[in-house]
Amino acid sequence: MFTKIKRWIALLGAILLVLLYLSTLIFSLMDGALAQGLLRASIFCTVAVPVLLYAISLIYRVLKGRGTGEDDKAPKKDGNPKKTDRP
């Protein structure tokens, strides 16, 4: 169930990015003071939206306990702890 939600969110994110790229192209071809402001906003959103989405996913993984390095510290299934590079 959760995988379907993740797929839909990823699809919506991809569509949003395509629309942002398209709007950037359209605003760059337009002439006028309003078009210049819209172009700047579109370029900013083209960079900021993926960065924010990555940050949200990173925070989600950390809050859920994945990606914190806890898996590296856990002993292996055979009962032996993980070997380290200590002398």
ZADO-1210 file (C-alpha; in nm, 4 decimals, padded with zeros to 6 digits):
<atoms>
<atom x="00.0000" y="00.0000" z="00.0000" code="MET" pos="1"/>
<atom x="00.2705" y="00.2448" z="00.0993" code="PHE" pos="2"/>
<atom x="00.4642" y="00.1643" z="-00.2190" code="THR" pos="3"/>
<atom x="00.1720" y="00.2807" z="-00.4313" code="LYS" pos="4"/>
<atom x="00.1602" y="00.6097" z="-00.2439" code="ILE" pos="5"/>
<atom x="00.5330" y="00.6579" z="-00.2923" code="LYS" pos="6"/>
<atom x="00.4962" y="00.5909" z="-00.6650" code="ARG" pos="7"/>
<atom x="00.2127" y="00.8438" z="-00.7001" code="TRP" pos="8"/>
<atom x="00.4115" y="01.1057" z="-00.5078" code="ILE" pos="9"/>
<atom x="00.7142" y="01.0426" z="-00.7283" code="ALA" pos="10"/>
<atom x="00.4988" y="01.0710" z="-01.0404" code="LEU" pos="11"/>
<atom x="00.3461" y="01.3969" z="-00.9187" code="LEU" pos="12"/>
<atom x="00.6936" y="01.5309" z="-00.8401" code="GLY" pos="13"/>
<atom x="00.8154" y="01.4440" z="-01.1889" code="ALA" pos="14"/>
<atom x="00.5135" y="01.6134" z="-01.3475" code="ILE" pos="15"/>
<atom x="00.5711" y="01.9211" z="-01.1307" code="LEU" pos="16"/>
<atom x="00.9342" y="01.9406" z="-01.2418" code="LEU" pos="17"/>
<atom x="00.8380" y="01.9088" z="-01.6097" code="VAL" pos="18"/>
<atom x="00.5846" y="02.1900" z="-01.5644" code="LEU" pos="19"/>
<atom x="00.8490" y="02.4040" z="-01.3941" code="LEU" pos="20"/>
<atom x="01.0931" y="02.3462" z="-01.6807" code="TYR" pos="21"/>
<atom x="00.8225" y="02.4281" z="-01.9334" code="LEU" pos="22"/>
<atom x="00.7226" y="02.7459" z="-01.7507" code="SER" pos="23"/>
<atom x="01.0879" y="02.8525" z="-01.7348" code="THR" pos="24"/>
<atom x="01.1152" y="02.8112" z="-02.1106" code="LEU" pos="25"/>
<atom x="00.7928" y="03.0030" z="-02.1743" code="ILE" pos="26"/>
<atom x="00.8857" y="03.2879" z="-01.9395" code="PHE" pos="27"/>
<atom x="01.2300" y="03.3184" z="-02.0979" code="SER" pos="28"/>
<atom x="01.0705" y="03.3734" z="-02.4398" code="LEU" pos="29"/>
<atom x="00.8233" y="03.6345" z="-02.3133" code="MET" pos="30"/>
<atom x="00.8972" y="04.0062" z="-02.3073" code="ASP" pos="31"/>
<atom x="00.8127" y="04.2474" z="-02.0291" code="GLY" pos="32"/>
<atom x="00.8804" y="04.3269" z="-01.6649" code="ALA" pos="33"/>
<atom x="00.6296" y="04.0733" z="-01.5358" code="LEU" pos="34"/>
<atom x="00.7861" y="03.7966" z="-01.7446" code="ALA" pos="35"/>
<atom x="01.1288" y="03.8711" z="-01.5969" code="GLN" pos="36"/>
<atom x="00.9964" y="03.8333" z="-01.2422" code="GLY" pos="37"/>
<atom x="00.8124" y="03.5150" z="-01.3337" code="LEU" pos="38"/>
<atom x="01.1290" y="03.3763" z="-01.4945" code="LEU" pos="39"/>
<atom x="01.3290" y="03.4398" z="-01.1772" code="ARG" pos="40"/>
<atom x="01.0601" y="03.2741" z="-00.9651" code="ALA" pos="41"/>
<atom x="01.0429" y="02.9772" z="-01.2007" code="SER" pos="42"/>
<atom x="01.4207" y="02.9275" z="-01.1977" code="ILE" pos="43"/>
<atom x="01.4216" y="02.9496" z="-00.8175" code="PHE" pos="44"/>
<atom x="01.1415" y="02.6912" z="-00.7881" code="CYS" pos="45"/>
<atom x="01.3161" y="02.4633" z="-01.0386" code="THR" pos="46"/>
<atom x="01.6112" y="02.4467" z="-00.7997" code="VAL" pos="47"/>
<atom x="01.4312" y="02.4756" z="-00.4652" code="ALA" pos="48"/>
<atom x="01.1569" y="02.2148" z="-00.5139" code="VAL" pos="49"/>
<atom x="01.3905" y="01.9149" z="-00.5713" code="PRO" pos="50"/>
<atom x="01.6157" y="02.0277" z="-00.2853" code="VAL" pos="51"/>
<atom x="01.3180" y="02.0531" z="-00.0502" code="LEU" pos="52"/>
<atom x="01.1811" y="01.7155" z="-00.1604" code="LEU" pos="53"/>
<atom x="01.5208" y="01.5553" z="-00.0959" code="TYR" pos="54"/>
<atom x="01.5444" y="01.7211" z="00.2458" code="ALA" pos="55"/>
<atom x="01.1965" y="01.6004" z="00.3395" code="ILE" pos="56"/>
<atom x="01.2791" y="01.2438" z="00.2374" code="SER" pos="57"/>
<atom x="01.6065" y="01.2587" z="00.4300" code="LEU" pos="58"/>
<atom x="01.4340" y="01.3832" z="00.7446" code="ILE" pos="59"/>
<atom x="01.1665" y="01.1158" z="00.7061" code="TYR" pos="60"/>
<atom x="01.4292" y="00.8403" z="00.6838" code="ARG" pos="61"/>
<atom x="01.6120" y="00.9691" z="00.9913" code="VAL" pos="62"/>
<atom x="01.2933" y="01.0001" z="01.1956" code="LEU" pos="63"/>
<atom x="01.1904" y="00.6468" z="01.0974" code="LYS" pos="64"/>
<atom x="01.5291" y="00.5143" z="01.2091" code="GLY" pos="65"/>
<atom x="01.6648" y="00.4250" z="00.8656" code="ARG" pos="66"/>
<atom x="01.9817" y="00.5853" z="00.7405" code="GLY" pos="67"/>
<atom x="02.1083" y="00.6694" z="01.0883" code="THR" pos="68"/>
<atom x="02.3832" y="00.4102" z="01.0840" code="GLY" pos="69"/>
<atom x="02.2091" y="00.1895" z="01.3411" code="GLU" pos="70"/>
<atom x="02.2096" y="-00.0996" z="01.0951" code="ASP" pos="71"/>
<atom x="02.5897" y="-00.0811" z="01.0738" code="ASP" pos="72"/>
<atom x="02.6273" y="-00.1236" z="01.4503" code="LYS" pos="73"/>
<atom x="02.3974" y="-00.4243" z="01.4794" code="ALA" pos="74"/>
<atom x="02.5571" y="-00.7688" z="01.5005" code="PRO" pos="75"/>
<atom x="02.5375" y="-00.9992" z="01.2048" code="LYS" pos="76"/>
<atom x="02.2864" y="-01.2842" z="01.1975" code="LYS" pos="77"/>
<atom x="02.5552" y="-01.5383" z="01.2821" code="ASP" pos="78"/>
<atom x="02.6084" y="-01.3700" z="01.6218" code="GLY" pos="79"/>
<atom x="02.9479" y="-01.2188" z="01.5485" code="ASN" pos="80"/>
<atom x="02.9725" y="-00.8405" z="01.5680" code="PRO" pos="81"/>
<atom x="03.0704" y="-00.6526" z="01.2572" code="LYS" pos="82"/>
<atom x="03.4457" y="-00.6280" z="01.2061" code="LYS" pos="83"/>
<atom x="03.5922" y="-00.2796" z="01.2325" code="THR" pos="84"/>
<atom x="03.9167" y="-00.1273" z="01.1139" code="ASP" pos="85"/>
<atom x="04.0529" y="-00.0875" z="01.4654" code="ARG" pos="86"/>
<atom x="04.4123" y="-00.1983" z="01.5240" code="PRO" pos="87"/>
</atoms>
